[in-house]
């Protein structure tokens, strides 16, 4: 089984590329989704650390409120990651093993924090998605209603998301995601042909 890491900064287009991989019947593990589940598992610990104000009336973690507390605040972000990341990594490993047992040929780990979570060491190859700063800003405004201030806060928290930090994988492929859709589709096709997947 080939394990492909898929990473890049905020609004670089990882999810679009993950969808292209999914169209090829590759199994895609969305690590952000694992994070949502992990928040529920550790909500009491998070409430003790960040205050009960991050818990909604329904008893779940308010991700927007929590995000406002941690993005742009390095120590708070590190505290959150120390609590949540081990749960996410354990679930990611469990899913990889399950797909391996099921005989899947290719699994994709879609994770902005692939390196920070040490998930890159599980990968045979990594696709690092790049897009210019201004392109990502306009995508964030259009998709998330971001402001320049909120975008810069996320950027600050992702300073270590650079291709040179990737370790463990046998190969690294840069995918340039700007311009026409055909441009990135062709790169995905070339990547798959190169890898024989």
C-alpha positions in Angstrom: 0.0 0.0 0.0 1.2 3.5 -0.8 0.6 6.2 1.8 0.5 9.7 0.3 0.8 12.8 2.5 -1.0 15.9 1.3 -0.1 19.2 2.9 0.2 22.9 2.4 -0.8 26.2 4.0 -4.3 27.6 4.6 -6.3 27.9 1.4 -3.6 26.4 -0.8 -6.2 24.0 -2.2 -5.5 20.7 -0.4 -9.2 19.8 -0.2 -9.7 20.2 -4.0 -6.7 18.0 -4.6 -7.9 15.5 -2.0 -11.2 15.3 -4.0 -9.2 14.6 -7.2 -7.5 11.7 -5.4 -10.9 10.5 -4.1 -12.2 10.4 -7.7 -9.4 7.9 -8.4 -10.9 5.7 -5.6 -7.9 6.5 -3.2 -9.0 6.4 0.5 -8.6 9.9 1.9 -8.1 10.5 5.7 -9.1 14.1 6.5 -7.1 14.9 9.6 -9.2 18.1 10.2 -12.2 15.9 10.6 -10.3 13.7 13.0 -9.6 16.9 14.9 -13.3 17.7 15.3 -13.9 14.2 16.7 -10.9 14.6 19.0 -12.2 17.9 20.4 -15.3 16.0 21.7 -13.1 13.4 23.4 -11.1 15.9 25.3 -13.6 18.7 25.8 -13.5 18.6 29.6 -9.7 19.0 29.6 -10.0 21.9 27.1 -12.7 23.6 29.2 -10.3 23.3 32.2 -7.5 24.9 30.2 -9.4 27.5 28.2 -12.5 28.2 30.2 -16.1 26.9 30.1 -16.9 29.6 27.6 -15.6 27.4 24.8 -18.4 24.9 25.4 -21.7 25.4 23.7 -25.2 25.0 25.3 -25.4 21.6 23.6 -22.1 20.5 25.3 -19.8 20.5 22.3 -16.6 22.6 21.8 -17.3 25.9 20.0 -14.4 25.7 17.5 -14.7 29.4 16.5 -14.3 30.6 20.1 -11.5 28.2 20.7 -9.8 29.3 17.5 -10.0 32.9 18.5 -8.2 32.1 21.7 -5.4 30.1 20.1 -4.6 31.5 16.6 -2.0 34.1 16.9 -1.2 33.0 20.5 1.7 30.6 20.3 1.6 29.2 23.8 -2.2 28.6 23.7 -1.9 26.9 20.3 0.9 24.6 21.6 -1.3 23.7 24.6 -4.3 22.9 22.4 -2.1 20.8 20.1 -0.5 18.9 23.0 -4.0 17.8 24.1 -5.6 17.1 20.8 -2.9 15.9 18.4 -2.2 12.5 20.1 -5.8 11.6 19.7 -5.8 12.5 16.0 -2.5 10.7 15.3 -3.7 7.5 17.0 -6.9 7.6 14.9 -5.0 8.3 11.7 -2.7 5.3 12.4 -5.8 3.1 13.2 -7.4 4.1 9.8 -4.2 3.4 7.8 -4.0 -0.1 9.4 -7.6 -0.7 8.7 -7.2 0.3 5.0 -4.1 -1.9 4.8 -6.1 -4.8 6.1 -8.8 -4.2 3.6 -6.2 -4.4 0.8 -6.4 -0.7 -0.3 -3.7 0.2 -2.8 -3.4 3.9 -1.9 -4.3 6.0 1.1 -4.0 9.8 1.3 -3.4 11.7 4.6 -4.8 15.2 4.1 -3.2 17.3 6.8 -2.1 20.9 6.9 0.0 20.0 10.0 1.4 16.8 8.5 5.0 17.5 9.7 4.1 19.1 13.0 2.1 16.0 13.9 4.9 13.7 12.7 2.5 12.1 10.2 5.0 12.7 7.4 7.1 9.8 8.8 4.1 7.5 7.9 4.2 8.5 4.3 5.9 7.0 1.3 5.6 10.3 -0.6 4.3 13.8 0.2 2.5 16.2 -2.1 3.1 19.8 -0.9 0.5 22.2 -2.3 1.6 25.8 -3.0 -0.3 28.9 -4.0 0.8 32.5 -3.8 0.0 34.5 -0.6 -2.5 36.8 -2.3 -4.3 33.9 -4.1 -4.7 32.2 -0.7 -6.0 35.4 0.9 -8.7 35.9 -1.7 -9.7 32.2 -1.4 -10.0 32.7 2.4 -12.1 35.8 2.0 -14.4 34.1 -0.5 -14.6 30.7 1.2 -14.5 31.6 4.9 -15.4 35.3 5.0 -11.9 35.9 6.4 -10.5 39.3 7.0 -6.9 40.3 6.4 -6.4 40.2 10.2 -7.8 36.7 10.6 -5.9 35.4 7.6 -2.6 36.8 9.0 -3.3 35.2 12.3 -3.6 31.8 10.7 -0.5 32.5 8.5 1.5 33.2 11.7 0.4 29.9 13.2 1.5 28.0 10.1 5.0 29.5 9.6 6.5 26.0 9.9 4.4 24.6 7.0 7.1 24.7 4.4 8.3 21.9 2.1 11.8 21.9 3.6 10.4 20.6 6.9 9.0 17.4 5.5 10.9 14.3 6.8 10.6 10.6 6.4 8.9 10.2 3.1 11.0 8.8 0.2 9.9 11.6 -2.2 8.4 15.1 -2.1 6.3 16.6 -4.9 5.4 20.2 -5.2 1.9 20.9 -6.7 1.4 24.5 -7.8 -2.3 25.3 -7.3 -3.1 28.6 -9.0 -4.5 29.5 -12.4 -6.9 27.3 -14.3 -8.2 24.0 -12.9 -6.7 22.1 -15.8 -3.2 23.2 -14.5 -3.6 21.4 -11.2 -5.5 18.5 -12.7 -2.5 17.8 -15.0 -0.1 17.9 -12.1 -2.1 15.4 -10.2 -2.2 13.1 -13.3 1.6 13.5 -13.6 2.1 12.7 -9.9 0.0 9.6 -10.1 1.8 8.4 -13.3 5.2 9.0 -11.7 4.2 7.1 -8.6 2.5 4.3 -10.5 -0.7 4.7 -8.5 
